[in-house]
Amino acid sequence: MTLVHSGKVRELYDAGEGRLLMVASDRLSAFDVVMAEPIPEKGRVLTAMTVHFLHELADLAPSHLITADPAELPPEAAELGGDAGLAGVAGRAVLVRRAEMLPIECVVRGYLAGSGWKEYSATGTLHGMALPAGLEQASRLPEPMFTPSTKASEGHDLNISFDEAADLVGKEMADKARDLCVEAYRRGAAAAQRNGIIVADTKFELGVIDGELALCDEVLTPDSSRFWPAEQWRPGTNPPAFDKQPVRDLLENSGWDKTPPPPPLSPDIVAETSARYIEAYEKVSGRRLADWYGASG
Ligand code: Q0Z
C-alpha cells in the first residue's frame, strides 16, 4: 500500500476507492521526540478508544470509520504486520473514508493547562476571550471552551480566535464544528470523570464526507488529549499526565537535553506505561482491552 503520511507515532496509507488505512504504532513520543522502545498495546489502546468514542458519539455526528475488523481490511493490510501478517496490525489499523479535512485543529478545553494557562496568566484571556479573574493553573473552566488552532506542518500549532477559524472554514462550518466538539468533549469528559480520569482538554480533527461534517482521526485518546488522574488534580499545580508521566519524570531527571536520541526507557518504565494506557482505556470506556481485536491468546 502507498504510504500517504507518516506521523511521529502512526502511518496513513492509501487503500484505494476513496479510502485510507490508519495504522497506530506502539511508538511513544515525549517532549516531541519518539522513544526507541515501543510501548506494548499502545496502538491497540488508542485505536480501541477512538472506535469506542466514535460509537458513543454516533448520534452527534457521522465519522470516517468504515471498519476496524481485521477480517474486513484490504488484503494488502497483512503486509504491514511484518512477520505476523494480519495479526501484526489487528486492533491497531482502521479503514476509513477519505475526507476533505478542515484546515483547523478543533481543540476544546475544560481546564486551564498548557498554552491556555500560559495565555491566561499573561493576559487574563483564553484565545482572546475574557475569563473570570483568579483562575489558577489547572483550574476548571466555568464552561468548556472551543479554542481552535491552525495546523502547522512543522513545529507547534498556532492558537487562533473563533473569528479567525471562521475566516478559514466559513462562519456556518465554524459554528457547527464548535457545537459538535464542545458536546463531544462534554460527553467524553463526563464518562472519564466518573472513572477517576479528568480530560483537561482534547483535540478533534473534522472533515467533510459526502457534504456532511464528520469526526475523523483520533477521538478522545491520551495522545490527542490531556488525561489527568482525578485524585492528583490540585488547582495551582501542573497535574501529572495519566499516561506518560513516568516517562517524562525519567527524561526530566536524566539530564537529557531534549534532542534525539533520548535516553533508553527501562523495562519497568515500559511496562508501567503500557499498563497505564490499558487502564486509561478500560476506565474511560468501561470495556476490556482483551475484548478488542488482536488480543493475544
Ligand atoms: C488524517 C494523520 C495518520 C499521520 C490526514 N479520513 C481522513 N481523510 C483525509 N485525511 C485524513 C483522514 Cl483521517 C488525515 N491525518 C493525520 C494520520 C498518520 C497523520 F495515521 N492526515
py3Dmol code that shows the C-alpha trace and the ligand (Angstrom):
import py3Dmol

protein = """\
ATOM      1  CA  MET A   1       0.000   0.000   0.000  1.00  0.00           C
ATOM      2  CA  THR A   2       1.153   3.518  -0.729  1.00  0.00           C
ATOM      3  CA  LEU A   3       2.205   5.484   2.338  1.00  0.00           C
ATOM      4  CA  VAL A   4       0.358   8.828   2.284  1.00  0.00           C
ATOM      5  CA  HIS A   5       1.583  10.288   5.534  1.00  0.00           C
ATOM      6  CA  SER A   6       3.926   9.190   8.281  1.00  0.00           C
ATOM      7  CA  GLY A   7       3.452  10.834  11.660  1.00  0.00           C
ATOM      8  CA  LYS A   8       5.591  10.507  14.773  1.00  0.00           C
ATOM      9  CA  VAL A   9       3.535   7.588  16.068  1.00  0.00           C
ATOM     10  CA  ARG A  10       1.277   6.419  13.222  1.00  0.00           C
ATOM     11  CA  GLU A  11       1.021   5.915   9.495  1.00  0.00           C
ATOM     12  CA  LEU A  12      -1.618   6.618   6.891  1.00  0.00           C
ATOM     13  CA  TYR A  13      -1.903   4.504   3.699  1.00  0.00           C
ATOM     14  CA  ASP A  14      -3.959   4.859   0.543  1.00  0.00           C
ATOM     15  CA  ALA A  15      -6.406   1.924   0.479  1.00  0.00           C
ATOM     16  CA  GLY A  16      -7.970   2.838  -2.893  1.00  0.00           C
ATOM     17  CA  GLU A  17     -11.576   3.712  -3.731  1.00  0.00           C
ATOM     18  CA  GLY A  18     -11.518   6.890  -1.634  1.00  0.00           C
ATOM     19  CA  ARG A  19     -10.385   5.031   1.456  1.00  0.00           C
ATOM     20  CA  LEU A  20      -7.395   5.296   3.797  1.00  0.00           C
ATOM     21  CA  LEU A  21      -5.857   2.841   6.240  1.00  0.00           C
ATOM     22  CA  MET A  22      -4.731   4.466   9.516  1.00  0.00           C
ATOM     23  CA  VAL A  23      -2.250   2.402  11.497  1.00  0.00           C
ATOM     24  CA  ALA A  24      -1.411   3.343  15.093  1.00  0.00           C
ATOM     25  CA  SER A  25       2.026   2.117  16.178  1.00  0.00           C
ATOM     26  CA  ASP A  26       3.274   1.335  19.675  1.00  0.00           C
ATOM     27  CA  ARG A  27       5.715   4.262  19.435  1.00  0.00           C
ATOM     28  CA  LEU A  28       5.614   6.878  22.178  1.00  0.00           C
ATOM     29  CA  SER A  29       6.623  10.489  21.839  1.00  0.00           C
ATOM     30  CA  ALA A  30       7.622  12.697  24.766  1.00  0.00           C
ATOM     31  CA  PHE A  31       8.901  16.283  24.561  1.00  0.00           C
ATOM     32  CA  ASP A  32       8.319  15.927  20.781  1.00  0.00           C
ATOM     33  CA  VAL A  33      10.850  13.107  20.445  1.00  0.00           C
ATOM     34  CA  VAL A  34       9.994   9.458  19.681  1.00  0.00           C
ATOM     35  CA  MET A  35      11.374   6.956  22.192  1.00  0.00           C
ATOM     36  CA  ALA A  36      13.397   3.964  20.955  1.00  0.00           C
ATOM     37  CA  GLU A  37      11.343   1.421  22.929  1.00  0.00           C
ATOM     38  CA  PRO A  38       7.818   0.546  21.764  1.00  0.00           C
ATOM     39  CA  ILE A  39       5.069   0.524  24.425  1.00  0.00           C
ATOM     40  CA  PRO A  40       3.216  -2.802  24.125  1.00  0.00           C
ATOM     41  CA  GLU A  41      -0.508  -2.371  23.398  1.00  0.00           C
ATOM     42  CA  LYS A  42      -0.360   1.405  22.917  1.00  0.00           C
ATOM     43  CA  GLY A  43      -1.507   1.204  19.282  1.00  0.00           C
ATOM     44  CA  ARG A  44      -4.397  -1.113  20.156  1.00  0.00           C
ATOM     45  CA  VAL A  45      -5.411   1.093  23.093  1.00  0.00           C
ATOM     46  CA  LEU A  46      -5.547   4.290  21.030  1.00  0.00           C
ATOM     47  CA  THR A  47      -7.438   2.562  18.251  1.00  0.00           C
ATOM     48  CA  ALA A  48      -9.937   0.872  20.590  1.00  0.00           C
ATOM     49  CA  MET A  49     -10.528   4.150  22.451  1.00  0.00           C
ATOM     50  CA  THR A  50     -11.214   6.085  19.253  1.00  0.00           C
ATOM     51  CA  VAL A  51     -13.624   3.433  17.970  1.00  0.00           C
ATOM     52  CA  HIS A  52     -15.376   3.359  21.362  1.00  0.00           C
ATOM     53  CA  PHE A  53     -15.979   7.102  21.283  1.00  0.00           C
ATOM     54  CA  LEU A  54     -16.981   7.165  17.616  1.00  0.00           C
ATOM     55  CA  HIS A  55     -19.753   4.717  18.547  1.00  0.00           C
ATOM     56  CA  GLU A  56     -20.727   6.708  21.663  1.00  0.00           C
ATOM     57  CA  LEU A  57     -20.931   9.901  19.597  1.00  0.00           C
ATOM     58  CA  ALA A  58     -22.624   8.387  16.539  1.00  0.00           C
ATOM     59  CA  ASP A  59     -25.875  10.252  17.255  1.00  0.00           C
ATOM     60  CA  LEU A  60     -23.959  13.568  17.278  1.00  0.00           C
ATOM     61  CA  ALA A  61     -22.009  13.220  14.052  1.00  0.00           C
ATOM     62  CA  PRO A  62     -21.082  10.715  11.366  1.00  0.00           C
ATOM     63  CA  SER A  63     -17.465   9.573  11.273  1.00  0.00           C
ATOM     64  CA  HIS A  64     -14.926   8.464   8.726  1.00  0.00           C
ATOM     65  CA  LEU A  65     -14.782   4.930  10.180  1.00  0.00           C
ATOM     66  CA  ILE A  66     -15.562   2.050   7.814  1.00  0.00           C
ATOM     67  CA  THR A  67     -14.231  -0.811   9.924  1.00  0.00           C
ATOM     68  CA  ALA A  68     -11.630  -1.874  12.483  1.00  0.00           C
ATOM     69  CA  ASP A  69     -12.356  -5.569  11.948  1.00  0.00           C
ATOM     70  CA  PRO A  70      -9.117  -7.136  10.661  1.00  0.00           C
ATOM     71  CA  ALA A  71     -11.160  -9.576   8.543  1.00  0.00           C
ATOM     72  CA  GLU A  72     -12.646  -6.616   6.617  1.00  0.00           C
ATOM     73  CA  LEU A  73      -9.391  -4.804   5.863  1.00  0.00           C
ATOM     74  CA  PRO A  74      -7.972  -4.887   2.326  1.00  0.00           C
ATOM     75  CA  PRO A  75      -5.747  -7.989   1.939  1.00  0.00           C
ATOM     76  CA  GLU A  76      -2.653  -5.780   1.458  1.00  0.00           C
ATOM     77  CA  ALA A  77      -3.015  -4.689   5.106  1.00  0.00           C
ATOM     78  CA  ALA A  78      -1.384  -8.006   6.059  1.00  0.00           C
ATOM     79  CA  GLU A  79       1.876  -6.770   4.511  1.00  0.00           C
ATOM     80  CA  LEU A  80       2.040  -4.032   7.163  1.00  0.00           C
ATOM     81  CA  GLY A  81       2.022  -6.531  10.012  1.00  0.00           C
ATOM     82  CA  GLY A  82       5.567  -7.799   9.490  1.00  0.00           C
ATOM     83  CA  ASP A  83       6.203 -11.491  10.100  1.00  0.00           C
ATOM     84  CA  ALA A  84       2.890 -11.728  11.969  1.00  0.00           C
ATOM     85  CA  GLY A  85       0.892 -10.779   8.861  1.00  0.00           C
ATOM     86  CA  LEU A  86      -2.654  -9.579   9.533  1.00  0.00           C
ATOM     87  CA  ALA A  87      -2.256 -10.414  13.246  1.00  0.00           C
ATOM     88  CA  GLY A  88       0.565  -7.847  13.335  1.00  0.00           C
ATOM     89  CA  VAL A  89      -1.826  -4.942  12.628  1.00  0.00           C
ATOM     90  CA  ALA A  90      -5.016  -6.406  14.131  1.00  0.00           C
ATOM     91  CA  GLY A  91      -6.606  -3.948  16.539  1.00  0.00           C
ATOM     92  CA  ARG A  92      -4.426  -1.004  15.563  1.00  0.00           C
ATOM     93  CA  ALA A  93      -5.490  -0.457  11.957  1.00  0.00           C
ATOM     94  CA  VAL A  94      -8.739   1.144  10.826  1.00  0.00           C
ATOM     95  CA  LEU A  95     -10.146   1.523   7.339  1.00  0.00           C
ATOM     96  CA  VAL A  96     -11.671   4.991   6.904  1.00  0.00           C
ATOM     97  CA  ARG A  97     -13.272   7.140   4.248  1.00  0.00           C
ATOM     98  CA  ARG A  98     -11.127   9.895   2.818  1.00  0.00           C
ATOM     99  CA  ALA A  99     -12.465  13.268   3.969  1.00  0.00           C
ATOM    100  CA  GLU A 100     -11.914  16.875   2.997  1.00  0.00           C
ATOM    101  CA  MET A 101     -10.175  17.832   6.242  1.00  0.00           C
ATOM    102  CA  LEU A 102     -10.896  21.224   7.829  1.00  0.00           C
ATOM    103  CA  PRO A 103      -7.656  23.261   7.957  1.00  0.00           C
ATOM    104  CA  ILE A 104      -8.048  23.818  11.711  1.00  0.00           C
ATOM    105  CA  GLU A 105      -7.410  21.793  14.858  1.00  0.00           C
ATOM    106  CA  CYS A 106     -10.624  21.737  16.884  1.00  0.00           C
ATOM    107  CA  VAL A 107      -9.398  21.982  20.467  1.00  0.00           C
ATOM    108  CA  VAL A 108     -11.803  22.022  23.422  1.00  0.00           C
ATOM    109  CA  ARG A 109     -10.550  22.966  26.895  1.00  0.00           C
ATOM    110  CA  GLY A 110     -12.311  22.183  30.140  1.00  0.00           C
ATOM    111  CA  TYR A 111      -9.334  23.139  32.335  1.00  0.00           C
ATOM    112  CA  LEU A 112      -6.534  25.694  32.120  1.00  0.00           C
ATOM    113  CA  ALA A 113      -3.365  23.918  31.001  1.00  0.00           C
ATOM    114  CA  GLY A 114      -0.551  24.235  28.507  1.00  0.00           C
ATOM    115  CA  SER A 115      -0.772  27.185  26.116  1.00  0.00           C
ATOM    116  CA  GLY A 116      -4.213  28.088  27.526  1.00  0.00           C
ATOM    117  CA  TRP A 117      -2.782  28.606  31.002  1.00  0.00           C
ATOM    118  CA  LYS A 118       0.172  30.499  29.512  1.00  0.00           C
ATOM    119  CA  GLU A 119      -2.120  32.944  27.723  1.00  0.00           C
ATOM    120  CA  TYR A 120      -4.457  33.403  30.700  1.00  0.00           C
ATOM    121  CA  SER A 121      -1.639  34.021  33.159  1.00  0.00           C
ATOM    122  CA  ALA A 122      -0.230  36.711  30.844  1.00  0.00           C
ATOM    123  CA  THR A 123      -3.442  38.439  29.702  1.00  0.00           C
ATOM    124  CA  GLY A 124      -6.461  37.070  31.584  1.00  0.00           C
ATOM    125  CA  THR A 125      -7.899  35.775  28.301  1.00  0.00           C
ATOM    126  CA  LEU A 126      -8.204  32.425  26.503  1.00  0.00           C
ATOM    127  CA  HIS A 127      -7.916  32.673  22.699  1.00  0.00           C
ATOM    128  CA  GLY A 128      -8.751  36.331  23.162  1.00  0.00           C
ATOM    129  CA  MET A 129     -11.930  35.631  25.166  1.00  0.00           C
ATOM    130  CA  ALA A 130     -12.174  37.182  28.635  1.00  0.00           C
ATOM    131  CA  LEU A 131     -12.244  34.748  31.568  1.00  0.00           C
ATOM    132  CA  PRO A 132     -13.062  35.367  35.231  1.00  0.00           C
ATOM    133  CA  ALA A 133     -10.154  36.689  37.321  1.00  0.00           C
ATOM    134  CA  GLY A 134      -8.426  34.490  39.887  1.00  0.00           C
ATOM    135  CA  LEU A 135      -8.158  31.227  37.939  1.00  0.00           C
ATOM    136  CA  GLU A 136      -5.040  29.151  38.586  1.00  0.00           C
ATOM    137  CA  GLN A 137      -3.037  26.646  36.567  1.00  0.00           C
ATOM    138  CA  ALA A 138      -5.240  23.534  36.070  1.00  0.00           C
ATOM    139  CA  SER A 139      -8.395  25.353  37.258  1.00  0.00           C
ATOM    140  CA  ARG A 140     -11.621  24.026  35.822  1.00  0.00           C
ATOM    141  CA  LEU A 141     -13.164  26.500  33.362  1.00  0.00           C
ATOM    142  CA  PRO A 142     -16.721  27.720  34.031  1.00  0.00           C
ATOM    143  CA  GLU A 143     -17.709  26.048  30.739  1.00  0.00           C
ATOM    144  CA  PRO A 144     -15.715  24.015  28.198  1.00  0.00           C
ATOM    145  CA  MET A 145     -14.356  26.345  25.522  1.00  0.00           C
ATOM    146  CA  PHE A 146     -13.664  25.821  21.829  1.00  0.00           C
ATOM    147  CA  THR A 147     -10.091  27.047  21.268  1.00  0.00           C
ATOM    148  CA  PRO A 148      -9.078  26.280  17.657  1.00  0.00           C
ATOM    149  CA  SER A 149      -5.598  26.359  16.218  1.00  0.00           C
ATOM    150  CA  THR A 150      -4.111  26.229  12.759  1.00  0.00           C
ATOM    151  CA  LYS A 151      -2.263  23.155  11.583  1.00  0.00           C
ATOM    152  CA  ALA A 152       1.407  23.860  11.336  1.00  0.00           C
ATOM    153  CA  SER A 153       3.243  21.284   9.205  1.00  0.00           C
ATOM    154  CA  GLU A 154       6.401  21.980  11.185  1.00  0.00           C
ATOM    155  CA  GLY A 155       6.530  22.793  14.863  1.00  0.00           C
ATOM    156  CA  HIS A 156       3.608  23.731  17.067  1.00  0.00           C
ATOM    157  CA  ASP A 157       0.092  24.710  16.154  1.00  0.00           C
ATOM    158  CA  LEU A 158      -0.817  28.389  16.363  1.00  0.00           C
ATOM    159  CA  ASN A 159      -3.768  29.320  18.558  1.00  0.00           C
ATOM    160  CA  ILE A 160      -6.403  31.390  16.728  1.00  0.00           C
ATOM    161  CA  SER A 161      -9.615  33.173  17.683  1.00  0.00           C
ATOM    162  CA  PHE A 162     -13.027  31.822  16.741  1.00  0.00           C
ATOM    163  CA  ASP A 163     -13.346  34.595  14.124  1.00  0.00           C
ATOM    164  CA  GLU A 164     -10.027  33.581  12.554  1.00  0.00           C
ATOM    165  CA  ALA A 165     -11.276  29.968  12.405  1.00  0.00           C
ATOM    166  CA  ALA A 166     -14.474  31.256  10.767  1.00  0.00           C
ATOM    167  CA  ASP A 167     -12.372  33.107   8.184  1.00  0.00           C
ATOM    168  CA  LEU A 168     -10.664  29.800   7.325  1.00  0.00           C
ATOM    169  CA  VAL A 169     -13.674  27.450   7.140  1.00  0.00           C
ATOM    170  CA  GLY A 170     -16.698  29.790   6.955  1.00  0.00           C
ATOM    171  CA  LYS A 171     -18.883  31.009   9.807  1.00  0.00           C
ATOM    172  CA  GLU A 172     -21.522  28.283   9.438  1.00  0.00           C
ATOM    173  CA  MET A 173     -18.914  25.496   9.424  1.00  0.00           C
ATOM    174  CA  ALA A 174     -17.060  27.038  12.384  1.00  0.00           C
ATOM    175  CA  ASP A 175     -20.313  27.232  14.391  1.00  0.00           C
ATOM    176  CA  LYS A 176     -21.105  23.609  13.578  1.00  0.00           C
ATOM    177  CA  ALA A 177     -17.586  22.440  14.422  1.00  0.00           C
ATOM    178  CA  ARG A 178     -17.643  24.284  17.767  1.00  0.00           C
ATOM    179  CA  ASP A 179     -21.049  22.895  18.779  1.00  0.00           C
ATOM    180  CA  LEU A 180     -20.092  19.348  17.812  1.00  0.00           C
ATOM    181  CA  CYS A 181     -16.701  19.408  19.515  1.00  0.00           C
ATOM    182  CA  VAL A 182     -17.917  21.018  22.750  1.00  0.00           C
ATOM    183  CA  GLU A 183     -20.692  18.433  23.092  1.00  0.00           C
ATOM    184  CA  ALA A 184     -18.319  15.559  22.228  1.00  0.00           C
ATOM    185  CA  TYR A 185     -15.884  16.826  24.884  1.00  0.00           C
ATOM    186  CA  ARG A 186     -18.659  17.182  27.493  1.00  0.00           C
ATOM    187  CA  ARG A 187     -19.737  13.595  26.999  1.00  0.00           C
ATOM    188  CA  GLY A 188     -16.257  12.096  26.869  1.00  0.00           C
ATOM    189  CA  ALA A 189     -15.046  14.106  29.866  1.00  0.00           C
ATOM    190  CA  ALA A 190     -18.127  13.155  31.897  1.00  0.00           C
ATOM    191  CA  ALA A 191     -17.607   9.439  31.205  1.00  0.00           C
ATOM    192  CA  ALA A 192     -13.927   9.709  32.141  1.00  0.00           C
ATOM    193  CA  GLN A 193     -14.626  11.768  35.293  1.00  0.00           C
ATOM    194  CA  ARG A 194     -16.966   9.067  36.612  1.00  0.00           C
ATOM    195  CA  ASN A 195     -13.999   6.691  36.480  1.00  0.00           C
ATOM    196  CA  GLY A 196     -11.330   8.897  38.002  1.00  0.00           C
ATOM    197  CA  ILE A 197      -9.823  10.489  34.902  1.00  0.00           C
ATOM    198  CA  ILE A 198     -10.013  14.200  34.068  1.00  0.00           C
ATOM    199  CA  VAL A 199      -9.881  15.033  30.377  1.00  0.00           C
ATOM    200  CA  ALA A 200      -8.386  18.510  30.724  1.00  0.00           C
ATOM    201  CA  ASP A 201      -8.550  19.259  27.003  1.00  0.00           C
ATOM    202  CA  THR A 202      -8.755  17.449  23.707  1.00  0.00           C
ATOM    203  CA  LYS A 203      -8.220  17.960  20.006  1.00  0.00           C
ATOM    204  CA  PHE A 204     -10.652  16.801  17.318  1.00  0.00           C
ATOM    205  CA  GLU A 205      -9.953  16.593  13.616  1.00  0.00           C
ATOM    206  CA  LEU A 206     -13.037  17.142  11.488  1.00  0.00           C
ATOM    207  CA  GLY A 207     -13.580  16.582   7.811  1.00  0.00           C
ATOM    208  CA  VAL A 208     -16.378  16.735   5.279  1.00  0.00           C
ATOM    209  CA  ILE A 209     -17.608  13.451   3.782  1.00  0.00           C
ATOM    210  CA  ASP A 210     -20.500  13.468   1.282  1.00  0.00           C
ATOM    211  CA  GLY A 211     -21.222  17.061   2.285  1.00  0.00           C
ATOM    212  CA  GLU A 212     -21.509  16.236   5.990  1.00  0.00           C
ATOM    213  CA  LEU A 213     -19.242  17.274   8.852  1.00  0.00           C
ATOM    214  CA  ALA A 214     -17.642  14.089  10.214  1.00  0.00           C
ATOM    215  CA  LEU A 215     -15.368  13.098  13.099  1.00  0.00           C
ATOM    216  CA  CYS A 216     -12.042  11.894  11.688  1.00  0.00           C
ATOM    217  CA  ASP A 217      -8.725  10.717  13.074  1.00  0.00           C
ATOM    218  CA  GLU A 218      -8.271  10.103  16.817  1.00  0.00           C
ATOM    219  CA  VAL A 219     -11.091  10.836  19.258  1.00  0.00           C
ATOM    220  CA  LEU A 220     -10.582  11.437  22.987  1.00  0.00           C
ATOM    221  CA  THR A 221      -7.358   9.432  23.278  1.00  0.00           C
ATOM    222  CA  PRO A 222      -4.463  10.261  25.607  1.00  0.00           C
ATOM    223  CA  ASP A 223      -2.402  11.219  22.520  1.00  0.00           C
ATOM    224  CA  SER A 224      -4.998  13.782  21.401  1.00  0.00           C
ATOM    225  CA  SER A 225      -5.912  14.929  24.935  1.00  0.00           C
ATOM    226  CA  ARG A 226      -4.530  15.704  28.392  1.00  0.00           C
ATOM    227  CA  PHE A 227      -5.636  12.934  30.754  1.00  0.00           C
ATOM    228  CA  TRP A 228      -5.058  13.592  34.471  1.00  0.00           C
ATOM    229  CA  PRO A 229      -5.599  11.249  37.424  1.00  0.00           C
ATOM    230  CA  ALA A 230      -8.573  12.926  39.177  1.00  0.00           C
ATOM    231  CA  GLU A 231      -7.162  12.260  42.653  1.00  0.00           C
ATOM    232  CA  GLN A 232      -3.966  14.156  41.831  1.00  0.00           C
ATOM    233  CA  TRP A 233      -5.685  17.249  40.445  1.00  0.00           C
ATOM    234  CA  ARG A 234      -4.898  20.378  42.519  1.00  0.00           C
ATOM    235  CA  PRO A 235      -5.563  23.843  41.061  1.00  0.00           C
ATOM    236  CA  GLY A 236      -2.355  25.860  41.191  1.00  0.00           C
ATOM    237  CA  THR A 237      -0.232  22.850  40.209  1.00  0.00           C
ATOM    238  CA  ASN A 238       0.507  21.112  36.912  1.00  0.00           C
ATOM    239  CA  PRO A 239      -1.116  17.672  37.339  1.00  0.00           C
ATOM    240  CA  PRO A 240       0.810  14.619  36.067  1.00  0.00           C
ATOM    241  CA  ALA A 241      -0.144  13.031  32.756  1.00  0.00           C
ATOM    242  CA  PHE A 242      -2.152   9.850  33.353  1.00  0.00           C
ATOM    243  CA  ASP A 243      -0.356   8.031  30.538  1.00  0.00           C
ATOM    244  CA  LYS A 244       3.268   9.139  30.210  1.00  0.00           C
ATOM    245  CA  GLN A 245       4.231  10.832  33.474  1.00  0.00           C
ATOM    246  CA  PRO A 246       6.763   8.096  34.451  1.00  0.00           C
ATOM    247  CA  VAL A 247       8.477   8.582  31.081  1.00  0.00           C
ATOM    248  CA  ARG A 248       8.508  12.368  31.480  1.00  0.00           C
ATOM    249  CA  ASP A 249       9.893  12.092  35.015  1.00  0.00           C
ATOM    250  CA  LEU A 250      12.660   9.767  33.842  1.00  0.00           C
ATOM    251  CA  LEU A 251      13.560  12.076  30.952  1.00  0.00           C
ATOM    252  CA  GLU A 252      13.463  15.195  33.149  1.00  0.00           C
ATOM    253  CA  ASN A 253      15.679  13.553  35.783  1.00  0.00           C
ATOM    254  CA  SER A 254      18.184  12.117  33.306  1.00  0.00           C
ATOM    255  CA  GLY A 255      19.784  15.420  32.324  1.00  0.00           C
ATOM    256  CA  TRP A 256      18.775  14.780  28.701  1.00  0.00           C
ATOM    257  CA  ASP A 257      18.904  17.943  26.534  1.00  0.00           C
ATOM    258  CA  LYS A 258      15.662  17.025  24.626  1.00  0.00           C
ATOM    259  CA  THR A 259      17.380  16.469  21.310  1.00  0.00           C
ATOM    260  CA  PRO A 260      17.452  12.967  19.766  1.00  0.00           C
ATOM    261  CA  PRO A 261      18.433  10.382  20.701  1.00  0.00           C
ATOM    262  CA  PRO A 262      16.576  10.208  24.021  1.00  0.00           C
ATOM    263  CA  PRO A 263      17.911   8.040  26.846  1.00  0.00           C
ATOM    264  CA  PRO A 264      16.596   4.462  26.871  1.00  0.00           C
ATOM    265  CA  LEU A 265      13.453   3.570  28.832  1.00  0.00           C
ATOM    266  CA  SER A 266      13.928   0.781  31.372  1.00  0.00           C
ATOM    267  CA  PRO A 267      11.761  -2.357  31.059  1.00  0.00           C
ATOM    268  CA  ASP A 268       9.951  -1.262  34.255  1.00  0.00           C
ATOM    269  CA  ILE A 269       9.034   2.119  32.797  1.00  0.00           C
ATOM    270  CA  VAL A 270       7.904   0.499  29.546  1.00  0.00           C
ATOM    271  CA  ALA A 271       5.708  -1.989  31.447  1.00  0.00           C
ATOM    272  CA  GLU A 272       4.231   0.678  33.712  1.00  0.00           C
ATOM    273  CA  THR A 273       3.454   2.936  30.766  1.00  0.00           C
ATOM    274  CA  SER A 274       1.788   0.087  28.879  1.00  0.00           C
ATOM    275  CA  ALA A 275      -0.330  -0.698  31.958  1.00  0.00           C
ATOM    276  CA  ARG A 276      -1.369   2.961  32.243  1.00  0.00           C
ATOM    277  CA  TYR A 277      -2.590   3.099  28.631  1.00  0.00           C
ATOM    278  CA  ILE A 278      -4.602  -0.074  29.158  1.00  0.00           C
ATOM    279  CA  GLU A 279      -6.018   1.273  32.442  1.00  0.00           C
ATOM    280  CA  ALA A 280      -6.996   4.541  30.759  1.00  0.00           C
ATOM    281  CA  TYR A 281      -8.869   2.644  28.019  1.00  0.00           C
ATOM    282  CA  GLU A 282     -10.650   0.387  30.451  1.00  0.00           C
ATOM    283  CA  LYS A 283     -11.601   3.294  32.749  1.00  0.00           C
ATOM    284  CA  VAL A 284     -12.913   5.714  30.166  1.00  0.00           C
ATOM    285  CA  SER A 285     -14.678   3.119  28.016  1.00  0.00           C
ATOM    286  CA  GLY A 286     -15.859   0.612  30.619  1.00  0.00           C
ATOM    287  CA  ARG A 287     -14.577  -2.105  28.257  1.00  0.00           C
ATOM    288  CA  ARG A 288     -11.735  -4.649  28.498  1.00  0.00           C
ATOM    289  CA  LEU A 289      -8.800  -4.427  26.093  1.00  0.00           C
ATOM    290  CA  ALA A 290      -8.802  -8.249  25.976  1.00  0.00           C
ATOM    291  CA  ASP A 291     -12.137  -7.991  24.121  1.00  0.00           C
ATOM    292  CA  TRP A 292     -10.688  -5.796  21.369  1.00  0.00           C
ATOM    293  CA  TYR A 293      -9.333  -7.093  18.028  1.00  0.00           C
ATOM    294  CA  GLY A 294      -5.840  -8.513  18.072  1.00  0.00           C
ATOM    295  CA  ALA A 295      -5.831  -9.785  21.654  1.00  0.00           C
ATOM    296  CA  SER A 296      -3.142 -12.405  22.193  1.00  0.00           C
ATOM    297  CA  GLY A 297      -4.084 -15.880  23.361  1.00  0.00           C
TER     298      GLY A 297
END
"""
ligand_1 = """\
21
Q0Z
C -5.525 12.283 8.869
C -2.539 11.578 10.257
C -2.035 9.239 10.431
C -0.292 10.755 10.041
C -4.814 13.221 7.054
N -10.366 10.444 6.892
C -9.300 11.225 6.503
N -9.338 11.786 5.295
C -8.315 12.551 4.870
N -7.229 12.779 5.599
C -7.117 12.244 6.842
C -8.164 11.433 7.325
Cl -8.136 10.714 8.875
C -5.884 12.545 7.584
N -4.285 12.765 9.061
C -3.494 12.714 10.285
C -2.956 10.288 10.447
C -0.714 9.468 10.240
C -1.208 11.811 10.065
F -2.471 7.976 10.591
N -3.841 13.343 7.973
"""
view = py3Dmol.view(width=600, height=400)
view.addModel(protein, "pdb")
view.setStyle({"model": 0}, {"cartoon": {"style": "trace"}})
view.addModel(ligand_1, "xyz")
view.setStyle({"model": 1}, {"stick": {}})
view.zoomTo()
view.show()
